[in-house]
Amino acid sequence: MLENVKLTREQVVFLIFIGALGNMVYSHTWIDDATDRAAWVATFAGILLVIPLAVWILFLGKRQPGRTVFDMLEAGLGRIPCAALCLLYIVLNVGLAVAMLNMFTQLLKSFFILFTPAWASMLFMVFMAVLFVNGGLKGFARTAELLTTLGMLNYFVSFINAFPGFVHIEYIWPIFDTTLVDFIKGALFITGAAGECLLFLMIIVAYIPDAGKRYMWIVVSIGSCAVVFSSAILVIIAMMGPELAKRIAFGGVNAAKIIQIGDFLRGLEVFIFGTYQFIAIGKITICLYCAWMAGQKMLHGWKPGLQLLSLAAIILATALWLNSYSEAYHLAVLLDGYVILPFSLLVLLLASASIFLFRKETGNTK
């Protein structure tokens, strides 16, 4: 059931920013062997390639204002095909949430709370996501503004101190020490990873006022994500070298551990951990919200509170069953590299066809 809200420019920008980062903060290392020193350039290009698909969604929103992409699908294709796509959409969002939950929990156990059981951390994260989703999209959007701002402050506070003493130019030069084919493969993988935000945009397009006039909101949010994330990878490679950066998990935290200010001030990885935490809370909430909205679409709003709790329980139970960083990492790679983009393209093509069919049936040629 759609909420009666309209999102502001800042809220859309921050929500899409977090949605695009998502599991990419972990899965991006999949391209390191192929792209080597050019990983940050491939990341920048790959994220920008998401923009045309996001603009496509806004174009659909212009044609069918106040509707989600799945509302458009139901109007043109009927209830059963739409329900089938909604089910796949729910599975995708649950998988993305499970991957993020596991990878963040393992980061937490590796660096900060070694003896806290995984179930406690996972339960807390899912509980927070349920609270945010139950509070409504508008409330979460305001929280996302705060989370993103704090996360970026933590990021800059940590890495600004890496210059110039901990940055080595020889680690990033020459930049293009890879083939064009490998570079393209790496960029396309990142497009799939950043394409996680498309799943969220399929829902919130209904809440963007005059969606057809808001293309720059999308360009700003995804462009900012490209700049911030590619620069983070650049700094990590410049500090640690491409060989070490590609062989360790949690590159941001490990790089921050190297930084020392004066003779005594260290431990800046705490700030980077804060950034990971804000991204994790935001992403898990987004995935839960998307799955919940699709579930209500399938079941026509039947007992939404029960649906929300059931989806949260499924995410938590699946994450506990997986309980592995490596398995979660490969799950994220599978979804980002082979599923997100094909699914998004399929949905957008079908939604476009649905609008055409709907207009043809109603005799509307505009």
C-alpha positions as CSV (number, residue, x, y, z in Angstrom):
1,M,0.0,0.0,0.0
2,L,1.5,3.3,-1.1
3,E,2.2,5.9,1.5
4,N,0.9,9.5,1.0
5,V,4.4,11.1,1.0
6,K,6.5,13.1,-1.4
7,L,10.2,12.9,-1.1
8,T,12.5,16.0,-1.3
9,R,15.5,16.3,-3.5
10,E,17.9,15.7,-0.6
11,Q,16.1,12.7,0.6
12,V,16.1,11.1,-2.9
13,V,19.8,11.9,-3.4
14,F,20.8,10.3,0.0
15,L,18.5,7.3,-0.4
16,I,19.8,6.5,-3.9
17,F,23.4,7.1,-2.7
18,I,23.1,4.5,0.1
19,G,21.2,2.1,-2.3
20,A,24.0,2.3,-4.9
21,L,26.8,1.7,-2.4
22,G,25.2,-1.3,-0.7
23,N,27.1,-4.6,-1.1
24,M,29.5,-2.9,-3.4
25,V,31.6,-1.8,-0.5
26,Y,32.5,-5.5,-0.1
27,S,32.0,-7.1,-3.6
28,H,34.0,-4.5,-5.5
29,T,37.2,-6.4,-4.9
30,W,36.0,-9.1,-7.3
31,I,37.3,-6.9,-10.2
32,D,40.7,-6.2,-8.6
33,D,42.6,-9.1,-10.3
34,A,41.3,-8.0,-13.8
35,T,41.6,-4.2,-13.4
36,D,44.6,-4.0,-11.0
37,R,45.6,-0.3,-10.6
38,A,42.7,0.8,-12.8
39,A,40.2,-0.6,-10.4
40,W,39.2,2.9,-9.2
41,V,38.7,4.1,-12.8
42,A,36.6,1.0,-13.7
43,T,34.5,1.7,-10.5
44,F,33.9,5.3,-11.5
45,A,32.9,4.4,-15.0
46,G,30.8,1.4,-13.9
47,I,28.7,3.4,-11.4
48,L,28.0,6.2,-13.9
49,L,26.6,3.5,-16.3
50,V,23.7,3.1,-13.9
51,I,22.5,6.6,-14.7
52,P,20.7,5.8,-18.0
53,L,18.7,2.9,-16.3
54,A,17.8,5.1,-13.4
55,V,16.6,7.9,-15.8
56,W,14.5,5.2,-17.6
57,I,12.7,4.5,-14.3
58,L,12.0,8.2,-13.9
59,F,10.7,8.4,-17.5
60,L,8.3,5.6,-16.6
61,G,7.3,7.5,-13.5
62,K,6.5,10.5,-15.8
63,R,4.2,8.4,-17.8
64,Q,2.5,6.9,-14.8
65,P,2.8,9.4,-11.9
66,G,2.2,8.2,-8.4
67,R,2.7,4.5,-9.3
68,T,5.5,2.1,-8.6
69,V,7.0,0.1,-11.5
70,F,5.1,-2.9,-10.2
71,D,1.8,-1.0,-10.4
72,M,2.6,-0.3,-14.0
73,L,3.3,-4.0,-14.6
74,E,0.0,-5.0,-13.1
75,A,-2.0,-2.5,-15.1
76,G,-0.5,-3.7,-18.4
77,L,0.3,-7.4,-17.9
78,G,-2.2,-8.5,-15.2
79,R,-2.0,-9.7,-11.7
80,I,-0.3,-13.1,-12.1
81,P,2.8,-12.0,-14.2
82,C,3.2,-9.1,-11.8
83,A,3.0,-11.3,-8.8
84,A,5.7,-13.6,-10.3
85,L,8.0,-10.7,-10.8
86,C,7.3,-9.4,-7.3
87,L,8.3,-12.8,-5.9
88,L,11.6,-12.7,-7.7
89,Y,12.0,-9.1,-6.5
90,I,11.5,-10.1,-2.9
91,V,14.0,-13.0,-3.2
92,L,16.6,-10.6,-4.7
93,N,16.1,-8.1,-1.9
94,V,16.3,-10.8,0.8
95,G,19.5,-12.1,-0.8
96,L,21.1,-8.7,-0.8
97,A,20.1,-8.0,2.8
98,V,21.5,-11.4,3.9
99,A,24.8,-10.8,2.1
100,M,25.1,-7.3,3.7
101,L,24.2,-8.6,7.1
102,N,26.7,-11.4,7.1
103,M,29.6,-9.3,5.7
104,F,29.1,-6.5,8.1
105,T,28.7,-8.8,11.1
106,Q,32.0,-10.5,10.2
107,L,33.7,-7.1,9.9
108,L,32.4,-6.3,13.3
109,K,33.6,-9.6,14.8
110,S,37.0,-9.3,13.1
111,F,37.9,-5.8,14.4
112,F,35.7,-4.6,17.3
113,I,33.6,-7.2,19.2
114,L,35.4,-10.4,18.8
115,F,33.5,-12.4,21.4
116,T,30.0,-11.2,20.7
117,P,27.9,-13.9,19.0
118,A,26.9,-13.3,15.4
119,W,23.2,-13.7,16.1
120,A,23.3,-10.8,18.6
121,S,24.7,-8.4,16.0
122,M,22.4,-9.6,13.3
123,L,19.3,-9.4,15.5
124,F,20.2,-5.8,16.4
125,M,20.6,-4.8,12.8
126,V,17.4,-6.4,11.6
127,F,15.5,-4.9,14.6
128,M,16.7,-1.5,13.7
129,A,15.7,-2.0,10.1
130,V,12.2,-3.1,11.2
131,L,11.9,0.1,13.3
132,F,12.9,2.3,10.4
133,V,10.6,0.6,7.9
134,N,7.6,0.6,10.4
135,G,8.2,4.3,10.9
136,G,7.4,5.1,7.3
137,L,9.5,6.1,4.3
138,K,9.5,9.8,5.2
139,G,11.0,9.1,8.6
140,F,13.6,6.8,7.2
141,A,14.4,9.2,4.4
142,R,15.2,11.9,7.1
143,T,17.3,9.3,8.9
144,A,19.1,8.4,5.7
145,E,20.2,12.1,5.3
146,L,21.8,12.0,8.8
147,L,23.3,8.5,8.3
148,T,24.9,9.5,5.0
149,T,26.2,12.8,6.3
150,L,27.8,11.2,9.3
151,G,29.2,8.3,7.2
152,M,30.9,10.7,4.8
153,L,32.3,12.8,7.6
154,N,33.8,9.7,9.1
155,Y,35.3,8.8,5.7
156,F,36.9,12.2,5.2
157,V,38.1,12.4,8.8
158,S,39.9,9.1,8.4
159,F,41.5,9.4,5.0
160,I,42.3,13.1,4.9
161,N,45.1,12.3,7.3
162,A,46.6,9.8,4.9
163,F,48.0,12.7,2.8
164,P,50.8,13.0,2.1
165,G,52.7,10.6,4.4
166,F,50.8,7.4,3.8
167,V,50.1,7.7,0.1
168,H,52.5,6.3,-2.5
169,I,52.2,7.5,-6.1
170,E,54.2,4.5,-7.3
171,Y,51.4,2.2,-6.2
172,I,48.9,3.8,-8.6
173,W,51.1,4.5,-11.5
174,P,50.8,3.4,-14.3
175,I,47.1,3.5,-14.0
176,F,46.1,1.3,-17.0
177,D,48.1,-1.8,-16.6
178,T,45.3,-4.0,-17.8
179,T,43.6,-4.9,-21.0
180,L,40.6,-3.1,-22.4
181,V,38.5,-6.3,-22.2
182,D,39.3,-6.8,-18.5
183,F,38.6,-3.1,-17.8
184,I,35.2,-3.4,-19.5
185,K,34.4,-6.6,-17.5
186,G,35.3,-4.9,-14.3
187,A,33.2,-1.8,-15.1
188,L,30.2,-3.8,-16.0
189,F,30.4,-5.8,-12.8
190,I,30.4,-2.5,-10.8
191,T,27.4,-1.4,-12.9
192,G,25.6,-4.5,-11.6
193,A,26.7,-3.8,-8.1
194,A,25.6,-0.1,-8.1
195,G,22.5,-1.2,-9.9
196,E,21.1,-2.4,-6.6
197,C,19.8,1.2,-6.3
198,L,17.5,0.5,-9.3
199,L,15.5,-2.0,-7.2
200,F,14.8,0.7,-4.7
201,L,14.1,3.4,-7.3
202,M,11.4,1.1,-8.8
203,I,9.4,1.6,-5.7
204,I,10.2,5.2,-4.6
205,V,9.6,6.6,-8.1
206,A,6.0,6.7,-6.9
207,Y,7.0,9.2,-4.2
208,I,9.1,11.5,-6.4
209,P,7.1,14.6,-7.3
210,D,7.0,15.3,-11.0
211,A,9.4,12.4,-11.6
212,G,9.9,13.4,-15.2
213,K,11.5,16.7,-14.1
214,R,13.9,15.2,-11.5
215,Y,16.6,13.6,-13.7
216,M,19.3,15.8,-12.1
217,W,18.5,14.4,-8.7
218,I,19.5,11.0,-10.0
219,V,22.6,12.3,-11.8
220,V,23.8,14.0,-8.6
221,S,23.2,11.0,-6.3
222,I,24.8,8.4,-8.6
223,G,27.5,10.8,-9.7
224,S,28.4,11.6,-6.1
225,C,28.5,7.9,-5.3
226,A,30.9,7.4,-8.3
227,V,33.3,10.1,-7.1
228,V,33.3,9.2,-3.4
229,F,33.6,5.4,-3.8
230,S,36.2,5.5,-6.6
231,S,38.3,7.9,-4.6
232,A,38.1,5.6,-1.6
233,I,39.4,2.8,-3.7
234,L,42.1,5.0,-5.1
235,V,43.3,6.0,-1.6
236,I,43.3,2.4,-0.5
237,I,45.4,1.3,-3.4
238,A,47.7,4.3,-3.0
239,M,48.3,3.4,0.7
240,M,48.5,-0.4,0.5
241,G,49.5,-1.2,-3.1
242,P,47.3,-3.1,-5.6
243,E,48.7,-6.5,-4.7
244,L,47.8,-6.2,-1.0
245,A,44.6,-4.3,-1.6
246,K,43.2,-7.2,-3.7
247,R,44.0,-9.9,-1.2
248,I,42.5,-8.6,2.0
249,A,38.9,-8.1,3.1
250,F,37.7,-4.8,4.6
251,G,40.2,-2.7,2.7
252,G,38.9,0.6,4.1
253,V,39.3,-0.5,7.7
254,N,42.7,-2.0,7.2
255,A,43.9,1.1,5.3
256,A,42.7,3.3,8.2
257,K,44.7,1.2,10.7
258,I,47.9,2.3,9.0
259,I,47.3,6.0,9.5
260,Q,49.0,7.6,12.5
261,I,48.8,11.2,13.6
262,G,51.8,12.3,15.5
263,D,53.4,9.7,17.9
264,F,50.3,8.5,19.7
265,L,47.0,9.1,17.8
266,R,45.9,6.0,16.0
267,G,42.8,3.9,15.7
268,L,41.1,5.9,12.9
269,E,39.6,2.7,11.7
270,V,36.8,3.4,14.2
271,F,35.6,6.2,11.9
272,I,35.7,4.0,8.9
273,F,33.8,1.3,10.8
274,G,31.1,4.0,11.5
275,T,30.8,4.5,7.7
276,Y,30.4,0.8,7.1
277,Q,27.8,0.6,9.9
278,F,25.7,3.5,8.5
279,I,25.8,1.9,5.0
280,A,24.8,-1.5,6.5
281,I,21.8,-0.1,8.4
282,G,20.7,1.9,5.5
283,K,21.0,-0.9,3.0
284,I,19.3,-3.6,5.1
285,T,16.4,-1.2,5.7
286,I,16.1,-0.4,2.0
287,C,16.0,-4.1,1.1
288,L,13.5,-4.9,3.8
289,Y,11.3,-2.0,2.7
290,C,11.4,-3.1,-1.0
291,A,10.6,-6.7,-0.1
292,W,7.7,-5.5,2.1
293,M,6.2,-3.2,-0.5
294,A,6.4,-6.0,-3.1
295,G,4.8,-8.4,-0.6
296,Q,1.9,-6.0,-0.1
297,K,1.5,-5.7,-3.8
298,M,1.3,-9.5,-4.2
299,L,-1.1,-9.9,-1.3
300,H,-3.0,-6.6,-1.8
301,G,-2.1,-5.1,1.6
302,W,-3.1,-8.2,3.7
303,K,-1.8,-7.8,7.2
304,P,1.2,-5.6,6.4
305,G,2.5,-5.7,10.0
306,L,2.7,-9.5,9.8
307,Q,4.3,-9.4,6.4
308,L,7.0,-7.0,7.7
309,L,7.8,-9.2,10.7
310,S,7.8,-12.4,8.5
311,L,10.2,-10.8,6.0
312,A,12.5,-9.7,8.8
313,A,12.5,-13.2,10.3
314,I,13.3,-14.7,6.9
315,I,16.3,-12.3,6.5
316,L,17.5,-13.0,10.0
317,A,17.1,-16.8,9.7
318,T,18.7,-17.0,6.3
319,A,21.7,-14.9,7.5
320,L,22.2,-17.0,10.5
321,W,22.0,-20.2,8.4
322,L,24.6,-18.8,6.0
323,N,26.8,-17.3,8.8
324,S,29.9,-16.9,6.6
325,Y,31.7,-14.0,5.1
326,S,33.0,-15.9,2.1
327,E,29.6,-17.4,1.3
328,A,28.0,-14.0,1.7
329,Y,30.7,-12.4,-0.5
330,H,30.1,-14.9,-3.2
331,L,26.3,-14.5,-2.9
332,A,26.8,-10.7,-3.4
333,V,29.1,-11.3,-6.4
334,L,26.5,-13.7,-7.9
335,L,23.7,-11.2,-7.5
336,D,25.7,-8.1,-8.5
337,G,27.5,-9.7,-11.4
338,Y,24.8,-11.9,-13.0
339,V,21.3,-11.1,-11.7
340,I,20.7,-7.4,-10.8
341,L,21.2,-5.9,-14.3
342,P,19.3,-8.7,-16.3
343,F,16.4,-8.5,-13.8
344,S,16.3,-4.7,-13.9
345,L,16.4,-4.7,-17.7
346,L,13.6,-7.3,-17.9
347,V,11.4,-5.3,-15.5
348,L,11.9,-2.0,-17.2
349,L,11.2,-3.5,-20.7
350,L,8.0,-5.2,-19.4
351,A,7.0,-2.0,-17.6
352,S,7.5,0.0,-20.8
353,A,5.5,-2.5,-22.7
354,S,2.8,-2.4,-20.0
355,I,2.4,1.3,-20.3
356,F,2.1,1.0,-24.1
357,L,-0.5,-1.8,-23.8
358,F,-2.4,0.1,-21.1
359,R,-2.6,3.3,-23.3
360,K,-3.6,1.3,-26.3
361,E,-6.5,-0.4,-24.4
362,T,-7.7,2.9,-23.0
363,G,-7.3,4.7,-26.4
364,N,-4.8,7.2,-24.9
365,T,-2.1,8.1,-27.5
366,K,-0.2,10.7,-25.5
